[in-house]
Amino acid sequence: MGDQQPMANVEAQLYLDLLKRCIMGLVYEDQPLRNIVYEPFSINAPYTGPYSTFDREKRLNGHEWPSQAHTMLSMHRLNNIQTVVTDILEKQIPGDLIETGVWRGGATIFMRGILKAYNCSDRTVWVADSFQGFPKNEAEGLLGETESPGLPQEQNGPPPKPIQDILDLLWKGTSYEEVRKHFEQYGLLDDQVKFLKGWFCHTLHQAPIDNLALLRLDGDLYDSTYDALEALYPKVSQGGYVIVDDYATFEECYNAVHDYLESIGETVTMQPIDEDSVFWQKG
């Protein structure tokens, strides 16, 4: 079956609502990691271990680092994915769906779930990631300096052990094998899911993708964001969508987006998703 009109389908809406809650960890309320961006160490807040206390409001707003859940996206950001993919299916905008930078796979699992909910069998969800963290040198695609807040730098040696302990737990569950397993756990690993494993500078330009209806960028860094746009934006169909997850979180992500758009002479109308994320529709 091809694209189905995803109108008032109560069963589909119930399934997708439950899927979002499971992906976010709202059902089992897994203990979050201490978020060193929102909760930096200080004299008044000394280190007491890598874990914090589950806070439903923080989890809904994407301000927690889950220890087990498969996404750290806010409910606003998952709702945005649902809105744009539903529009893609209703208007039959041609192309596949991709996220570049997937962490534990939650956003792409949700994309596949949306397609399944509406019996769409002629689109692929592409899962693009190094599956080994951020690039650290030129060979891995890091050409400029990384100065993003909240990303500990290794140029001056490894971070203090408490921070390293948290980062090690943060990256738990993000390997290629583990992300595939997460898809399997939801019953969503099939021929409509394809993985692009490796550094973006090596994989995205050669990816066998003809058209995209949705390009979701979550690479955080300048080069990871620019590489993804350079390789994939020309493949986004007219009427397709681009989502930039950390547009206002990391200055270098913001700069990469505008440098790329300037390089191709394109002006877009960006719409906010929340305080940090934006999206636009390719005109």
C-alpha positions, 0 to 999 in steps of 0.5 A: 500500500502506498501513502494513505490519507492520515485523517481522523484515525483514532487508533493511529492517534492512540498508538502514536501517543503511546509510542511518544510516551514510551520513547520519552520514558514517561511510562516507566520514568527512568532515572535521569542523568545529571544534566551538566548543561542545565545543572552545572556543578558548583559549590552550592550544588556539589557532585552527589553521583551521576543520577538525578530525580525524575521530573515529569515537567523537565522530561516533557520539555526536553530538559533531562538526560534520560538514563534509559529512554530512547530520546531526549527530545521534548514532547513539542519536538516529537509533536512537530515530527508527527505534524510534518510527517502527517502533512507529507503523507496527506499532501503526498510530498515525495521522498524518504525521511532521515535524521542525521545524528540519532543518539538512541534512535528515538526520533527515527523510531517514531518516524517509522511508527508514523509510517506504520500507523498510516500503512505507508509502505513506499517510504524509507526511514534513514538512520544516519549516525557515526554510532561512536560519538562526535567527530574529533579530528579532520579525518572524521569530518571535524574541520573547524573548532568546536566551541559549543557550550556543554560539550566538554573539549578534549584538547586540554585533556579528558574532563573530570571523572564525575563529568566523564562518568555522566558522559559515559552513561549518556552515550550508553545505548547509542551503538549501531547494534543497540539502536537496531535493537531499540527498533526491534523492541518496538517491532519497527525494524524492517526493510523500510529502515536503513542505516547510514553508519559512519562519519557524515563526511564519508556517508551522506554524499554517497548515500543512495537516497533519491528524494527526501520529504523530511531532513531532520538535523541533530548533529549539533556541531558546525561540520556535522550540520553543514555536511548534512545540508550540503549532501542532502538539502538538494534532495529535499523535495519542494514542499518537504521539510527541514528540522534543525534540532539544536539551532539555538542551542549551539552557536556553531549549529546556527552558523552552519545553517546560515552559512549553507543557505547563504552559499546557495543564495536561498532565503527560508522562513523558519518557524520555531518549535520551542526555544531552541529548535526550528523548521522550515518548508522548502518552497 
